[in-house]
Amino acid sequence: MKLFASSDEERLLTNSPIDPTRRLFVGTLALGLGGIVAGRGAAAQEAIPATPVGRPEPELESPPPEPLASRLGWAVAGLGDFAQGYVIPKGLGGARRAKLTGLVSGNRDKALKVAARQGVPEGSIYDYAMTGLADDASIDIVYVVTPNSTHQELAIRALEAGKHVMCEKPMANSSRECQRMIDAAKAADRRLMVAYRAHFEPSNVRVKEMIDAGEIGPITFASSDHHRPLDLSLPRDQWRAKRTIAGGGSLVDIGIYSLNGLIWFLGETPSRVCATLHSPPDDPRFAEVEDLMTAQLVFPSGARANISSSYSSNTKRIDLFGAKAVAKLDPATSYSGNRLTVSTPEANEQVVTKEPSEVQFSNEIDHLCEAISTGSAIRTPGEMGLRDVHIIHALYRSAAEGRWIDLNENGSAKDG
């Protein structure tokens, strides 16, 4: 049992005995500190006049936003549910280094309404042709938040206009499309990032830190399950049932969180994969794409993992089984309320992070801004997106051929 939490977290222990001497010590220490603080507070209050007066600069828990003039300008391409509900208000709205300066949409009436609410000038609204974008100095970065089949076209168009790009996952529907996006970024000397938001979510970041510090011990087995219902009455789900647009079913949409997350946590790409697919035969949602995907992954270290996804259930969970402890993220990749629990033979310990899950949206945006401004490495670059698409195709191939597929280090199949 840890007596004190680290500076960026609080640990809540359950199912473990509490040493009464330690409890007493903590209480005594708190009482002593309380007396000290109270004494200082009383002295300070005596010096505060009752009339209006300037007070000292407060010590903020988090750094304040940068001045608007120094923030990088972002244009959001695609103004659907996710963009309007999360990217703009929580991502750009909470970012310290970014500001919304442009919109890209195929529906100008919708774009004008969003622009009016967000203070975006009409001159910085573009259709998907992006004509004139290269001359708009107010926009530094384009965030592509459109259906999967459009990612390559829009990302390359923005890159050729001289803008950096953040692209939603999956990066594209084919490995060839991903490579073209990477090549376009290099040719334009611009940065390309895939929006794997879990890499910036506090509970996910914390468990990665614990793994790297050896607190979990060598991980020999992991499992991850990402499922959510597909509702064709919602516009945001309708295109996901079309293979030519989505590129696949639950695997490419939400199973990718399981795949990408486990590779990140284990720090290695699987060397072998084997998958199965299943869809209810009479369900119109799955006329073109799969419902259920299950897969086994074998890693070079010898670690094994199981992953699953479906459009019929609802869970987002990751379990990491280490020699010292078991780490459980449940939920793991929700937009809010993610929870990390670490279990040992002595205790079950919930790790409560200092920041809420919602900062994942602003953190990833600020990360790209920082990488552009300082030239630092991007945590989730285009090459990561390409690797994941390689593996996704290997999983689909394994399911179709009913066999294990051996992988290269970059995630591509060894036999082509």
C-alpha positions as semicolon CSV with decimal commas, in nm:
position;residue;x (nm);y (nm);z (nm)
1;M;0,000;0,000;0,000
2;K;0,132;0,345;-0,094
3;L;0,104;0,609;0,173
4;F;0,112;0,905;-0,060
5;A;0,009;0,942;-0,424
6;S;0,239;1,089;-0,686
7;S;0,201;1,457;-0,770
8;D;-0,024;1,398;-1,070
9;E;-0,260;1,137;-0,931
10;E;-0,455;1,016;-0,632
11;R;-0,476;0,645;-0,550
12;L;-0,790;0,509;-0,387
13;L;-0,736;0,171;-0,222
14;T;-1,006;-0,087;-0,168
15;N;-1,009;-0,445;-0,041
16;S;-0,685;-0,390;0,149
17;P;-0,620;-0,358;0,522
18;I;-0,517;-0,016;0,646
19;D;-0,242;0,000;0,903
20;P;-0,394;0,200;1,194
21;T;-0,057;0,356;1,272
22;R;-0,035;0,486;0,917
23;R;-0,390;0,617;0,933
24;L;-0,309;0,794;1,255
25;F;0,009;0,936;1,105
26;V;-0,175;1,078;0,806
27;G;-0,441;1,230;1,031
28;T;-0,183;1,382;1,262
29;L;0,013;1,521;0,969
30;A;-0,299;1,672;0,817
31;L;-0,390;1,830;1,151
32;G;-0,042;1,978;1,182
33;L;-0,047;2,118;0,832
34;G;-0,396;2,253;0,892
35;G;-0,274;2,444;1,194
36;I;0,016;2,588;0,998
37;V;-0,205;2,691;0,707
38;A;-0,465;2,836;0,941
39;G;-0,200;3,041;1,117
40;R;-0,062;3,176;0,792
41;G;-0,412;3,244;0,663
42;A;-0,502;3,447;0,973
43;A;-0,189;3,658;0,937
44;A;-0,255;3,718;0,569
45;Q;-0,616;3,814;0,624
46;E;-0,516;4,088;0,866
47;A;-0,325;4,262;0,586
48;I;-0,611;4,254;0,333
49;P;-0,801;4,585;0,321
50;A;-1,181;4,586;0,294
51;T;-1,173;4,823;-0,004
52;P;-1,108;4,710;-0,364
53;V;-0,740;4,633;-0,408
54;G;-0,518;4,449;-0,652
55;R;-0,422;4,097;-0,542
56;P;-0,116;3,888;-0,632
57;E;-0,111;3,673;-0,946
58;P;-0,262;3,332;-0,858
59;E;-0,068;3,008;-0,900
60;L;-0,278;2,823;-1,158
61;E;-0,306;2,445;-1,154
62;S;-0,253;2,434;-1,532
63;P;-0,067;2,673;-1,762
64;P;-0,293;2,944;-1,908
65;P;-0,373;2,950;-2,281
66;E;-0,128;3,121;-2,508
67;P;-0,224;3,463;-2,647
68;L;-0,463;3,427;-2,941
69;A;-0,218;3,593;-3,176
70;S;0,043;3,325;-3,113
71;R;-0,185;3,022;-3,145
72;L;-0,191;2,813;-3,462
73;G;-0,504;2,838;-3,676
74;W;-0,705;2,522;-3,740
75;A;-0,967;2,446;-4,002
76;V;-1,202;2,154;-3,940
77;A;-1,291;1,954;-4,252
78;G;-1,624;1,781;-4,202
79;L;-1,891;1,921;-3,972
80;G;-2,076;1,613;-3,853
81;D;-2,168;1,496;-3,506
82;F;-1,813;1,430;-3,383
83;A;-1,672;1,754;-3,519
84;Q;-1,947;1,975;-3,378
85;G;-1,991;1,783;-3,055
86;Y;-1,630;1,718;-2,959
87;V;-1,356;1,845;-3,192
88;I;-1,468;2,209;-3,195
89;P;-1,601;2,262;-2,840
90;K;-1,378;2,026;-2,641
91;G;-1,073;1,997;-2,863
92;L;-1,016;2,342;-3,007
93;G;-1,225;2,507;-2,737
94;G;-1,001;2,366;-2,464
95;A;-0,667;2,390;-2,644
96;R;-0,394;2,621;-2,521
97;R;-0,202;2,648;-2,847
98;A;-0,478;2,638;-3,110
99;K;-0,774;2,838;-3,234
100;L;-1,051;2,769;-3,486
101;T;-0,998;2,988;-3,791
102;G;-1,156;2,796;-4,079
103;L;-1,416;2,541;-4,186
104;V;-1,429;2,294;-4,474
105;S;-1,764;2,140;-4,566
106;G;-1,972;2,017;-4,858
107;N;-2,277;2,185;-4,703
108;R;-2,228;2,562;-4,711
109;D;-2,549;2,640;-4,521
110;K;-2,434;2,419;-4,235
111;A;-2,087;2,571;-4,247
112;L;-2,228;2,924;-4,230
113;K;-2,427;2,837;-3,919
114;V;-2,125;2,684;-3,747
115;A;-1,910;2,981;-3,852
116;A;-2,160;3,226;-3,705
117;R;-2,159;3,041;-3,372
118;Q;-1,781;3,009;-3,361
119;G;-1,677;3,348;-3,498
120;V;-1,516;3,210;-3,814
121;P;-1,514;3,466;-4,099
122;E;-1,712;3,371;-4,408
123;G;-1,397;3,413;-4,616
124;S;-1,239;3,118;-4,436
125;I;-1,516;2,873;-4,524
126;Y;-1,418;2,629;-4,800
127;D;-1,584;2,347;-4,985
128;Y;-1,403;2,017;-5,032
129;A;-1,216;2,147;-5,336
130;M;-1,034;2,380;-5,093
131;T;-0,984;2,638;-5,365
132;G;-0,800;2,937;-5,219
133;L;-0,694;2,757;-4,902
134;A;-0,325;2,797;-4,989
135;D;-0,364;3,176;-4,974
136;D;-0,538;3,176;-4,634
137;A;-0,264;3,266;-4,386
138;S;-0,503;3,232;-4,093
139;I;-0,510;2,852;-4,133
140;D;-0,203;2,646;-4,041
141;I;-0,359;2,302;-3,989
142;V;-0,653;2,111;-4,134
143;Y;-0,821;1,846;-3,920
144;V;-0,988;1,588;-4,146
145;V;-1,301;1,455;-3,971
146;T;-1,488;1,296;-4,261
147;P;-1,584;0,939;-4,360
148;N;-1,289;0,706;-4,412
149;S;-1,297;0,688;-4,792
150;T;-1,241;1,065;-4,817
151;H;-0,935;1,089;-4,591
152;Q;-0,671;1,048;-4,861
153;E;-0,822;1,300;-5,102
154;L;-0,884;1,572;-4,843
155;A;-0,557;1,523;-4,654
156;I;-0,347;1,542;-4,970
157;R;-0,542;1,846;-5,090
158;A;-0,469;2,026;-4,762
159;L;-0,103;1,922;-4,764
160;E;-0,060;2,047;-5,120
161;A;-0,209;2,378;-5,004
162;G;0,078;2,402;-4,757
163;K;-0,120;2,307;-4,446
164;H;-0,030;2,054;-4,179
165;V;-0,286;1,777;-4,132
166;M;-0,441;1,580;-3,850
167;C;-0,654;1,295;-3,980
168;E;-0,911;1,085;-3,800
169;K;-0,858;0,711;-3,766
170;P;-0,842;0,485;-3,952
171;M;-0,594;0,685;-4,154
172;A;-0,740;0,556;-4,483
173;N;-0,908;0,252;-4,635
174;S;-0,595;0,102;-4,787
175;S;-0,222;0,087;-4,720
176;R;-0,159;0,247;-5,059
177;E;-0,374;0,548;-4,965
178;C;-0,189;0,583;-4,633
179;Q;0,147;0,581;-4,810
180;R;0,031;0,846;-5,055
181;M;-0,065;1,069;-4,762
182;I;0,277;1,017;-4,601
183;D;0,452;1,092;-4,930
184;A;0,244;1,407;-4,982
185;A;0,337;1,534;-4,635
186;K;0,706;1,479;-4,705
187;A;0,683;1,647;-5,045
188;A;0,510;1,949;-4,891
189;D;0,740;1,954;-4,586
190;R;0,432;1,949;-4,363
191;R;0,346;1,741;-4,055
192;L;0,091;1,457;-4,066
193;M;-0,069;1,313;-3,753
194;V;-0,336;1,048;-3,697
195;A;-0,591;1,138;-3,427
196;Y;-0,538;0,847;-3,190
197;R;-0,686;1,039;-2,898
198;A;-0,631;0,760;-2,640
199;H;-0,257;0,838;-2,651
200;F;-0,347;1,170;-2,488
201;E;-0,617;1,049;-2,247
202;P;-0,493;1,075;-1,884
203;S;-0,575;0,720;-1,766
204;N;-0,422;0,566;-2,077
205;V;-0,114;0,784;-2,044
206;R;-0,079;0,690;-1,677
207;V;-0,091;0,315;-1,736
208;K;0,166;0,352;-2,016
209;E;0,392;0,536;-1,771
210;M;0,346;0,257;-1,515
211;I;0,432;-0,008;-1,774
212;D;0,744;0,176;-1,887
213;A;0,850;0,223;-1,522
214;G;0,820;-0,151;-1,457
215;E;0,534;-0,115;-1,209
216;I;0,314;-0,366;-1,392
217;G;0,598;-0,605;-1,469
218;P;0,649;-0,789;-1,797
219;I;0,312;-0,829;-1,969
220;T;0,251;-1,184;-2,086
221;F;-0,115;-1,152;-2,184
222;A;-0,354;-0,872;-2,274
223;S;-0,711;-0,844;-2,390
224;S;-0,914;-0,560;-2,532
225;D;-1,279;-0,541;-2,631
226;H;-1,439;-0,249;-2,811
227;H;-1,808;-0,279;-2,897
228;R;-2,085;-0,030;-2,964
229;P;-2,432;-0,054;-3,119
230;L;-2,466;0,056;-3,482
231;D;-2,781;0,264;-3,527
232;L;-2,876;0,325;-3,890
233;S;-3,130;0,587;-3,789
234;L;-2,837;0,818;-3,713
235;P;-2,657;0,991;-4,003
236;R;-2,322;0,937;-3,829
237;D;-2,374;0,559;-3,846
238;Q;-2,531;0,524;-4,190
239;W;-2,208;0,551;-4,385
240;R;-2,040;0,303;-4,151
241;A;-2,260;0,026;-4,295
242;K;-2,120;0,090;-4,647
243;R;-1,800;-0,101;-4,723
244;T;-1,683;0,133;-4,999
245;I;-1,701;0,426;-4,758
246;A;-1,605;0,273;-4,423
247;G;-1,358;0,017;-4,555
248;G;-1,495;-0,246;-4,316
249;G;-1,717;-0,288;-4,014
250;S;-1,655;-0,287;-3,641
251;L;-1,285;-0,372;-3,680
252;V;-1,191;-0,052;-3,865
253;D;-1,427;0,167;-3,664
254;I;-1,372;0,063;-3,302
255;G;-1,162;-0,255;-3,309
256;I;-0,876;-0,029;-3,412
257;Y;-0,871;0,108;-3,055
258;S;-0,798;-0,241;-2,925
259;L;-0,527;-0,303;-3,182
260;N;-0,352;0,033;-3,157
261;G;-0,380;0,048;-2,779
262;L;-0,223;-0,291;-2,714
263;I;0,063;-0,225;-2,955
264;W;0,129;0,104;-2,775
265;F;0,118;-0,048;-2,428
266;L;0,331;-0,350;-2,515
267;G;0,574;-0,145;-2,721
268;E;0,591;-0,395;-3,008
269;T;0,409;-0,490;-3,326
270;P;0,253;-0,838;-3,341
271;S;0,444;-1,096;-3,543
272;R;0,143;-1,323;-3,611
273;V;-0,234;-1,268;-3,620
274;C;-0,541;-1,485;-3,662
275;A;-0,898;-1,354;-3,689
276;T;-1,260;-1,456;-3,733
277;L;-1,563;-1,255;-3,847
278;H;-1,934;-1,308;-3,791
279;S;-2,253;-1,122;-3,883
280;P;-2,616;-1,213;-3,821
281;P;-2,741;-1,324;-4,165
282;D;-3,074;-1,142;-4,151
283;D;-2,960;-0,811;-4,004
284;P;-2,964;-0,536;-4,271
285;R;-2,693;-0,344;-4,085
286;F;-2,443;-0,609;-4,187
287;A;-2,525;-0,661;-4,552
288;E;-2,184;-0,517;-4,645
289;V;-1,970;-0,500;-4,328
290;E;-1,896;-0,732;-4,038
291;D;-2,059;-0,719;-3,698
292;L;-1,829;-0,927;-3,476
293;M;-1,452;-0,957;-3,507
294;T;-1,232;-1,167;-3,279
295;A;-0,856;-1,203;-3,314
296;Q;-0,548;-1,345;-3,149
297;L;-0,218;-1,160;-3,161
298;V;0,130;-1,304;-3,095
299;F;0,413;-1,061;-3,019
300;P;0,790;-1,107;-3,068
301;S;0,843;-1,103;-2,689
302;G;0,614;-1,404;-2,654
303;A;0,322;-1,202;-2,519
304;R;-0,025;-1,300;-2,638
305;A;-0,340;-1,093;-2,677
306;N;-0,705;-1,134;-2,763
307;I;-0,906;-0,851;-2,915
308;S;-1,270;-0,821;-3,018
309;S;-1,511;-0,568;-3,165
310;S;-1,877;-0,563;-3,263
311;Y;-2,166;-0,339;-3,354
312;S;-2,412;-0,521;-3,128
313;S;-2,281;-0,472;-2,773
314;N;-2,143;-0,184;-2,570
315;T;-1,805;-0,191;-2,395
316;K;-1,463;-0,030;-2,424
317;R;-1,216;-0,223;-2,209
318;I;-0,846;-0,310;-2,195
319;D;-0,683;-0,558;-1,952
320;L;-0,306;-0,592;-1,917
321;F;-0,174;-0,892;-1,723
322;G;0,175;-0,827;-1,584
323;A;0,400;-1,024;-1,354
324;K;0,360;-0,764;-1,077
325;A;0,007;-0,637;-1,132
326;V;-0,298;-0,640;-1,356
327;A;-0,401;-0,305;-1,504
328;K;-0,760;-0,262;-1,617
329;L;-0,900;0,030;-1,814
330;D;-1,279;0,012;-1,800
331;P;-1,395;0,213;-1,978
332;A;-1,073;0,257;-2,170
333;T;-1,143;0,488;-2,462
334;S;-1,470;0,665;-2,391
335;Y;-1,501;1,037;-2,451
336;S;-1,531;1,084;-2,073
337;G;-1,517;0,887;-1,749
338;N;-1,237;0,643;-1,826
339;R;-1,115;0,449;-1,520
340;L;-0,787;0,276;-1,439
341;T;-0,766;0,003;-1,175
342;V;-0,444;-0,175;-1,078
343;S;-0,471;-0,506;-0,893
344;T;-0,204;-0,691;-0,697
345;P;-0,233;-0,980;-0,451
346;E;-0,246;-0,721;-0,173
347;A;-0,489;-0,462;-0,306
348;N;-0,715;-0,331;-0,580
349;E;-0,613;0,026;-0,648
350;Q;-0,807;0,279;-0,851
351;V;-0,581;0,543;-1,004
352;V;-0,757;0,878;-1,032
353;T;-0,576;1,114;-1,263
354;K;-0,546;1,486;-1,203
355;E;-0,712;1,575;-1,534
356;P;-1,045;1,437;-1,662
357;S;-1,073;1,215;-1,967
358;E;-1,215;1,499;-2,177
359;V;-0,873;1,667;-2,208
360;Q;-0,775;1,398;-2,459
361;F;-0,932;1,612;-2,732
362;S;-0,741;1,931;-2,650
363;N;-0,421;1,746;-2,557
364;E;-0,383;1,587;-2,899
365;I;-0,446;1,921;-3,070
366;D;-0,192;2,099;-2,850
367;H;0,055;1,816;-2,912
368;L;0,050;1,870;-3,287
369;C;0,081;2,245;-3,238
370;E;0,386;2,193;-3,020
371;A;0,541;1,948;-3,267
372;I;0,497;2,199;-3,548
373;S;0,632;2,491;-3,344
374;T;0,933;2,310;-3,199
375;G;1,006;2,043;-3,460
376;S;0,959;1,768;-3,201
377;A;0,840;1,417;-3,287
378;I;0,471;1,336;-3,326
379;R;0,349;1,057;-3,098
380;T;0,096;0,924;-3,350
381;P;0,244;0,993;-3,695
382;G;0,121;0,879;-4,034
383;E;0,355;0,581;-4,020
384;M;0,161;0,451;-3,719
385;G;-0,164;0,484;-3,911
386;L;-0,012;0,294;-4,205
387;R;0,108;0,015;-3,975
388;D;-0,239;-0,028;-3,827
389;V;-0,404;-0,041;-4,169
390;H;-0,148;-0,307;-4,272
391;I;-0,250;-0,518;-3,970
392;I;-0,622;-0,461;-4,024
393;H;-0,587;-0,595;-4,378
394;A;-0,394;-0,895;-4,243
395;L;-0,677;-0,964;-3,997
396;Y;-0,938;-0,952;-4,272
397;R;-0,721;-1,181;-4,483
398;S;-0,677;-1,424;-4,195
399;A;-1,053;-1,442;-4,145
400;A;-1,111;-1,498;-4,517
401;E;-0,844;-1,768;-4,552
402;G;-0,892;-1,930;-4,212
403;R;-0,526;-1,926;-4,113
404;W;-0,256;-1,741;-3,923
405;I;-0,081;-1,455;-4,104
406;D;0,284;-1,376;-4,029
407;L;0,372;-1,007;-4,018
408;N;0,675;-0,793;-4,089
409;E;0,790;-0,534;-3,835
410;N;0,588;-0,266;-4,016
411;G;0,268;-0,470;-3,979
412;S;0,244;-0,585;-4,340
413;A;0,194;-0,952;-4,426
414;K;0,520;-1,139;-4,495
415;D;0,372;-1,321;-4,793
416;G;0,224;-1,007;-4,945
